[in-house]
Amino acid sequence: MLFNKADWYDYPMGPHLQNYLEISTSDYKGENAPSVSKERLQEFSSFLVDYFQDHKPQSAGEFVDLIEEMTSMGLSGAVVQFVDFNPELPIEGDFRACLALGSSLMLESELDEAATFLRQAIGLAPLELAPYLNLTQIYFSMELDEEAMKWAIKGLAIDANSPRLWEIIASIYIYKDKATAGEKIRETAEATLSYAGMSLAAEIIDPNDRLLKAQLLGDAFNAGSRDDEFLIEYTAALGLAEQFEKIPQLLFRLENMEKKTIHWKLFAHAAQAFLAMNKQDEAQELIKKAARSPHIPATIIADLQRTYDSDIQAN
């Protein structure tokens, strides 16, 4: 089936591709388009490959923008063809181009070539996580576990709490020896100061041991973890372990000693802890603090207040 440009006015695409296809703003209808099917994506990819043969990018900058944008759109096959059609425009020396082409080659199962470009990307921008993550996934898929682990550890130096890196690390340890996997993950988490690794270690060592999870996340807190996502998980773990008194103590330290801006979920967790300890006045004060946040859902405030009211009536 032959397509023309008008057939793609309602296809969701980025501004660089829209401009390259010379689709005017008035003609473009893809802003609110639903997710495309695999078949339609393949048809669009085929259309693009035909279009590439007669339309050159206007500059090296446009070339890189298009490679990056099409990669993010899932058009990996088209990206590889686009690069092949424009050999005069170099990829080497441009981080975005190396990362995008490496990622597209990975999706096309051209793994050795993908790894080459991803390594170049790391050389150009060594503090960007994405190429480390992709290299880890490549070597893991090739069952080269030692190489995958090497790149995973390097990636953790950029983001110690990357969920995908920890997922692969855990898979490698479990495959080697399920019985020791939890402790191995714990050791790696301690070495990389990762609360995500500590949390995962607790789940693998014993998913029913709530005290263990609270303890390991406490170790991460003492090692300096302070971002909101961690603190929310840690206070939730303390609540599940029924270590209620530790939650308001932690909140006091963060708010008054470390002068940290407190996420509303931490106020909510501390309020729940006070209610569990039958300290209704303290709980009500924290419910009021939580309610001042513009981000807290009204249903959460209502639930907290309902629990507070029930406690008052019961006592």
N, C-alpha and C positions, 0 to 999 in steps of 0.2 A: 504493500500500500504506500502510495506516495503522499507526502505531507508538504504543506507550504507553511510559511511563517504564521499566517492567520490562525492555523490550527492550534497554536500554542499561546495565544493571547491569555488564556485562562490557566496556564500552567504556572504553579508557584516557583518563582526564581528570584535570585538576587539582582540588585541594580546593575552590576557590571555585565551580567549575561543579558539582561534586558536591553542595555545600551548597545552591546555587541550585536545583538539580533535586530537592532534598529526598531524596537517595539516602543511606540510612543507611550507617554504616560496616560493619554486618553484612551488608547487601545488596550492597555494592560488591565486584565481582570483577575490576576492571580493572587491578590492580597488575601482574600478570604476563602481561597480554594481549599477543598478538603485534601487530606493526604492522598498522594498519588499511588496507584496500584503498581505492582512490579511490572506488569505488562506495559502500562503507559510510560513508566520510567524507561523501559527498554526502547519503546518507540521514539521517545524524545531523544534518547542517546543516539539512536540511528540517524535521526534527523540532523542532530548536531554534527555528527561525523561527516555527513554529506555537505553540510554548510561550511565546515572547516576548510574544505578543499578549495573553496572559491572566495573565502573571506579571511584575510590576514589580520591579526591584531595590529592596532595602530602604533603601539609602543611596547617596550619591554615591561613597563609598569602595568599596562593593560593585560598583557600576557600573564603576569604573575597573579594579578587580581582574579582573572578568569580561572586559572588553575586552582587557586585557593577556594573560590566560591563554588565551582563545580564539584570539588572534592567534598565540601560541606553539604552539597545537595545529593550526594550519593551517586554521582555520575563518574565513578572511577574509570570505567572503560573508556568513556569519552575523553577524560583527562589524558590518559596514556596516548590515545590517538592524536589529540591536540598537540601534545609535546612532539610526537613523531613528525607531525606535519610542519613544525616550525623549528627545525634544527639550528637555524641561525640565531635563535634566541636562547642564550645559555641559562641553565638552571643553577649551576655551581656558583657559589658566592652569595646566593640569596636564601636566607633562612626560610622564608615563607614558601618559596618555590620548592626547596628540598623537602620540607615537611609535607607539603601537599602532594607532591609527586610520590614521595615515599609511602604516604598513607594510601594513595590510590593504587600503587603497585601492590601493596600489602593486601588490599581488598580484592585485587585481581589474581592473588596467589602467586605473584612474581616475587617470592620472598627474598631471595638473595639480592636481587637488584633493589628491592625496597630497603633492605638493611643498609645498602651502600649509601643511599640518599639520606636515610635517617641519621646515620653516623656523621655525614657531612653537616646535617642540620644541627647536631649537638656541637660540632666544632665551631659553628657560627654563633650559636646562642646556648651556651652550656647550662644556663639556669632555667631553660624552658622544659617543663615536664613532658609534654606530648611525645617527643621523639623517644625518650626513655621508655615510656609506657608502650609505645608501638613496637619498639625493639624487644621488650620483654615478652609481649604477646606473640611476636614472630617466632622467637626461639622456643617459647613454650609450646606453640603449635607444631614446631618441628621436632619436639621431644628432646630438645637440647637443654635439659634442666639446669645444668651448671651455668651455661651462658645466660639463660633466662634469669637465674637468680642473681648473677653478676649485675645485669642491667636493672633488675628490680631494686637492688640495694642502692645503686647509684641514683635511681629515681627517688627513693625514699629520702635521700639527702636534699632533694628539691622540695618534696612534699611528703613528710613522714606519715601522713594519714590518708594517702591515696587509697580509696577502697579497692580499685581494680588491682593495684600492685599487691595489696595484702591478700586478695583472693587468689592470685597466682602463687604467691609465696606459700600460702596455706595448702594449696593443691599439691605443690611439689613436696612439702614436708609430709603430708598425709600419704602420698603415693610411696614415698621412701619407707616410712614406718609410722603407721597410724598411732601406735601406742605412745610414741615420743613426740608426736607432731605438736601438741599443745605447748609443751615445755620449750621446744625449739622456736616456736613462734614467740613465746614469752621472752626468750633470750634475745631474739632479733628485735623485738619491740623495745626492750630495755636499752639495747645498743643504739637504736635510732631515735630514742625518746618519743615513741609513738603511742598515743592513747588508743588509736584505732587498732593497733597491733595487740595492745594489752586486753582490750575488750574482746577481740577475736580469740586470743589465747584462752581467756576464761570460758568462752563458749565451747571451745574444743576440749579443754581439760575436763570440764564438767558443766554442761549447760544448766543443771539444776542447783548448782552451788552459788547462791546469790551473794553469800559473804565473800567468796573468792573474787567475783567480779568487782564488788565494791572495793576490796583490798587492792586489786591490781590497778583499778582506775585511781585509787588513792595514791598509789605509787607514782602514777603519771602526773597527778596534781602536784605532789611534792617535788617532782622533777621540773615543774614549771609550766605545765599545760594550762592555758587560760582561755582559749577561744570559746565562744558561746556554745557551739555544738557539743564540745567536750563537757563543759560544765553542766549542760542540760542532761546529758547522758549520765554523768557521774552522780548528780543529785537524784536522778531517777533510780539509779542502782542502789544508792544509800537507802532510799525509801523502800525498795523491794527487799533489801536486807534488814529492814526494820531498825536501821541505825538513824532514827529520826532526829535525835539531838544534834547530830553532826551537820545537818543541812542548814539550820539557821546560824550555827557557828561559822560555817563556811561563808554564808552570805554576809555576815557581819564583817568577816575578814576582808572579803572582796570589796564591799561597799565603803567601809570606814577606814581600813588600813591600806588597802591597795588602790582605793579611789577609782574602782572600775565601774563603768556604766552597767547596770544590771538588766539583763533580758527579763521580760515579763514572765517567762516560763520558770525562771529561778524564784521569783517572788511566789508564783503559784505552788511550786514544789515545797518551798519553805512554809507557806500557809498550810498546806496539806500535812506537813510534818508537825506543826503546832497543834492542828486539830487531832492528829493521832495521839499526841501527848496530853490532850485535854487542856490545852492552853488557848482558850477561845479569844481572849483579848489580843494576844500577840498575833493570832491568825487573822483577826479582823483588820488589824493594822496593815498586814502584808497584802490582804485582799484589796484594800484601798490603794496601796502602792501599785499593785498589778493593774488595777482598773485605770490608772492614769496613763498607761501606755496606749498610744493610738493604734497599735498593731494587734492588741489582744482581741480575739473574737468575743462577742457579747455572750455567746453560749458558755464560754469558759468562766467568765465572771459569774454568770447565773448559776452554774454548777457549783462553784466554790461557795457562793453565798447560800445556796440551798443546803450544802453540807454543813456550813457554819450554823445556819438556823436550826437544822435537825439536832446538832450537838447541843445547842443552847437549850432546846426543849427537853432533850434527854437528861440534861443535868439540872 
